[in-house]
Amino acid sequence: MSFTNRQLLLKTRPEGLVSLDNFDLREAPTAELTDGQALVQVLYLSMDPTNRVWMSDIPQYMPPVAIGEVMRSIGIGRVVASKAKNYAVGDLVQGLVGWQDYALLDENAMGYWVKLPPNPPVALPTLLGACGFSGITAYYGLAEIAPVAAGETLVVSAAAGSVGSIAGQIGKLRGARVVGIAGGPEKCRHLVEDLGFDVAVDYKADDFKQKLAEATPDGVHVNFENVGGPVMRAVLSRMVNGGRVALCGLIANYASGTRASDDYSVIIVKRLTVRGFLAFDYKDQAKAVQDLVGWVVSGKIKAGETVAEGLENAPLVLNRLFDGSHTGKLVLKVADDR
């Protein structure tokens, strides 16, 4: 059985924000399966800052997407045809599906694919957010990279986003005093009133640095950093001697496609421990996912998603990560799960 597959192929490398002109939308029939292969209909795509990094020809943890290739992306889909031993029609899977309607799963080749429960306890978008890589990133960032203890002050940047919103709530579960940094009064209200942060500081406000200082009178013990740039420098200036930084992302530089050139001499002055990390580093994620699902189902952590629709809209939807027009996890719905 053959299906018509729409694919978004990288045509040119973006400069600044992503444009529809950076991609070719191609339609082609899916190929016949061979032994060990399964065809996955893509249901949801995870829209992540790393998508923008993958478009740039700069050193990174995975090879850049090549010109003419399907844009790389994590997503969730359902098997619609199979000649694979371990995957049957109807199985729900998560993996690097790409910006397309149908992805090829080959169990004989190296690749990241996870079979999901047939009846997940949370919604599919949540499996890409709070109970997926976003939640896993927050989980290990505060459990192993920069552990936060009860009574300490934790500052989370991009705190209304998919990773930051979960990191702050995990910090509260660990007994920390949590300060979130977000853009605009509404997002700051959301952090405190809806997610239980102790304080929220608006980085767009003229008195941002003053408000940050007032929110951290005893200094900052742990910084869960998602942004970089002036926001990160402001937080580092408030760190206590021997503070710890979990460096998750530098989104302030992603849209430019260039690398940061910041002066971080304060790391030396304050003898800070700064450790970068990726959720991909942790191969056995079962414990993290189990805890995250339990916290969401019990209501100890609130999961939130912004769901956009339409594969053809993927480039413009991705830009919402950089203009602040979303809260929680940004997900793109590609097809109905029939």
N, C-alpha and C positions, 0 to 999 in steps of 0.2 A: 504494500500500500504506500502511495506517495502523497505527500502533503506539499502545499505551496508555502515556502519559507521566505519571509521577509527578513532581510539582514541589513544592519547598519554597518558599513565598512568605512574605516578611517581613510579619508581622502587627503586631508592636509592637517598639519599639526596646529592646534589653536594658538593664537597669541592673545592672552587675556582670557575673557570668558569664551565659552564654547558656542559655536554657531552651527546652524543646520548646514551651512555651506562646507563645514569641515567633514561632512559625511556623504556617502552615496547610499541611497536606499535601493537595495536590489531584491528582486523576487526571483526565486529559482525553486524547482522541485527538489524535495529531499531525496538523497541517494538511497539505493537499496541497501538494506542491512546485511552485514556479514556476521559470521559466528563471533559471539562475544560482544556484540553491539546492541544498543537499545536507543530508541528515539524518544526524546523527552520534549513534551510541549511546555514551553516556558509560561508560567503563570504570573510570577512577580519578580521584578529586578530590584536588587539593592542598589540605591544611589549613594555613592560614597565619595569622599574627597580623593581617595586613591584612584578613582576612575580618571580624574583630571591628571594625576601624576602619570598614569600609564600612557596618556596621550603624548607626553613630552619626551623628547629624546635627550634625557638626562640620566645620570647614574641613579639607579633605584634597585629595590630588592627583587623585582622581577623584570624581565626584558620589556622595554617599551612595546606597545602595540605597533606592529609594522604597518606602513601605508598599504592599504588594500586588504587588511585583515578585519574580521569581525571584531567590533569593540568588545573588550574583555569586561566581564561583570559577574559577580556572584548573584545567584537567583534560586528560586524554587520552581520546580516543574513536576509534571506527572508523566510517567512512562505510557506511551500510546502504542508502541510496537517494540518487540524484543526478540532477539536471538542470543540473549545473555543468560547465563546460568543463574546469576544472583539477582536479576531484576526482572520482574513480571509486569505485564500490562496492568496499570492501575497504581503501581508503586509511586509514592511521593518521595522526591529526592531533592537534595540541595547540592549545588556545585557551581563551577565556573561555566555558566550557561551562555554568557555573551548577550549582546544586544541583538536578539533574533527571536523568531517565533518558535523554532525547534532547534534543539541542541543534540549532538551525537554523544552518547555515553559509550565508551569503549573500556570494558573491564580488563582488557589485555594491555592497556597502555597506562602510563603514569598519569594520574589526574586526581583532582580533589572532588570526590562524590560521597555523599552521606545519605543513606536511606533513612527517611523520617518515619515516625509512627503513622500507621494508617489513619488513626483518629487523634491528631495532636490535641493536647489539653489547652492550647492557646491558638489564636488566629494565625494564619500563615504570615501576614506581615510582621507579627510579633516574633516569629521564628527567624526573621531577618534582622530584627532590632534587639529588643531587650533580652530575648532568649537566643539570639544568634551572635554573630561576630561583634556587634556593638556591645552587647552585654558581656560577652566573654572578654573583650578588651578591657572593659571597666573592672571586671572581676579580678583578672590577674594583675592589672595595674596596681590595685590596692591590696592584693593578697600577697604578691611576690615581688613586684618591681619596687614599689614604694609603700610598704605596709603602713597603714594608719592605725593608731591606737586610740582608745577611749580618752577623751579629754584633750586631744590634740586638735589643732586647727588645720582643716583641709580646704584648699582653694581649688575650684574646678573652673577652667575656662571653657567657653562654648558650652555652658552648662545646660542650655535648653536644647542642645542637639542630642543625637542618638546615643553617643557614648557618654557625654558629660552628664546627661540627666540620670543615667543609671549609676555612674560613678558617685555622684552626690548622694543618691539614696543608699548606696552600699556604705558610704562613709557614715551616714546617720545610723545604719544598722550596727556599725562597729563602735558607735558611741562618740564619734568625732563631732566637733563643731564645724559645720559646713558652710562655706561662703561660695556662692556661685557668681560667675561673671557672664553676663548676657547682654544683648543689644536691645534697648528699648524698655519702657516701663511695663508693658504688658508681659513680656517674657520674664522680667524680674518678678512681677507679681505672681506669675505661674510657678516659678521656682519655689517661692516661699509658701504661698497659700495652697497650691495643689500638690507639690512634691515634697514639702517639708524641710526645705533648706532653712538654715538659721537666718541667713542674710543673703541678699542679692545685690550686686553692684552693676550699674549700667556703664559699659565701657564707652558708649557714645556720648555720655554726659561730659560737660566741660570740667566738672570737678571730680572726674573718675578717680584720679590718684588720691585725692583727699578722702573720698568715700571708701576707697580700698583700705587706706590707713585706719580709718575709724572702724572698719569692719574687722580688722586684724590687730587689735591693741596689743596682743601678746606675740605678734609675729605669725609666720606661716611655717608649720612643721612639714606639711606635704603639699606639693603642687601637682595636680593632675593636669598636665598641659596639652591642650589641643590646638592652640592658635599660633603661638610664636609672636614675633614682632614686638610692637610697643606694649601689648598686653602682657606678654611673658616677661619683658624687662621690668614692668611695674610690679609684678608679683615677685620676681626674684629679689627685688629691692626690699621686700618685706619678709624674706625668709630668715628664720633663726639660724644661728651657726649650727652646722651639721644637718640642715634640712635635707629633705629628699624630694626629687623631682621624677615623676613618671612621665616621660616624654612620648606622648601618644601620636601627636600630629603637629604640623606647622601650617595650618590651613591659610594663614595670612599670606603665604607665599605660593600656594598651589596654583591659583588662577593665573599668575604671571608666567608660570612655566620655568621660573628661574630659581636658583638656590639662594637662601638667605645669606646676608653678609652682616649679621648683627655682632655687636661687641658684648660678649658674655663673661667679661673679666670678673664679674661679681661671683661667678662660680668658684673662682680661686679664693677671692677675698673671704667668702663665707664658708669655704670648705664644703660645698654642696656635693651631694651625690646625685648625678643626673644619669638616668638610664633610659635609652630608647628601646622600644619593644613593638612587636606585632602579635596579633592573635594567632597568626600562622605558626608562631614559635611553639605553640602548645599543641602537641599531637593528640594527647588524651584529654579531651575536653568534656568528658561525660560528667565529671563531678561538678564542673562549673555550670553546665547546662541544667543538670538536675537541681542545683541550688537556685538558679535563676528562675526556672519554671515554677519551683515551689514558692518562691517569694512573690512571683506575679499572681499565681493562682490564689494564694492566701491573702493577697492585697498588701503585703509588706512593701512591695515595689510597684509603682504605677508605670505601666508601659504606655507609650503614646506614639502614634504614627501619623504622618502626613502622606496620604495615598493619592498620587496622580495617576492618570490613565493614558494609554496609547503609546505603543512602541515608537512610532514616528516622532513622538515628542521628547524622547529620551535626552537629546542634547540640551534642549532648553530647560527641561526639568532639572537636570544636573546643576544648572546655574543657580537654582534656588538654595543650594548649599552655601553659596558665596554671597547672596544678597540678603540672607536672613529671613526669607519669606516662608519659613516652615518652622515647626517645632517637632521635637522627638525624631524618630526615624523617618527618613524620606524614602518612600517605596514607589515604584512604578508598576501599576497593574498592566499586564500584557494580554491576558485572556481570562475568561471566567473558568472556574474550576467546576466543570460539569461532572 
